Amino acid sequence: MEVRRDRYIDVQCLAETWHDDGCVAFSRLRQAGWSVADRPRPRAPTANLNLTNHGGVAVLARPGVNLAPVSTVSDTPSTFEYVCTRVTAGQFKAIVTVVYGPGSKNIEQEFFDELSSLLDCVAAFQEPTFVVGDFNVRLDRVTDPDTGQFNELLVSQGLSVCPTCSTVDTS
């Protein structure tokens, strides 16, 4: 939280949160007045509850910034996880969508189809739109067909890639 304070961060978007329903950290934030919109990765009914629940996404907003869930696609995607929320602070409003595409799975056409459906829904809003997260598409490999298809999808929606840094060792 010191980073949030020192850099005046009002909204944090988290991908691959490794949390479950009833997450203690998120409960404490809510008690302190924070807004939290989250979607933990669903566990299989037979899953060992003592193991870490990888995946999950969340949006956190400091007190005074409100988050309201936004309905988007009717079907839950099978190739990625996401949470979509309307962020309101005073007169400012925006739609923020956090996406996590697990890197443990190969990218298939279904990923692009489901992402396209989500982006179609998000594009219908009048507010500024931010789609952030970890798509696990290797943007540093410009000749990779998945990278090309991902970039084409974004361009077709009027979006652009603004990577902050690579989390992959490219050596």
Summary of the structure (lengths in Angstrom):
residues: 171
radius of gyration: 16.6
end to end distance: 32.2
largest distance: 47.7
contacts: 428
relative contact order: 0.14
helix: 23%
strand: 25%
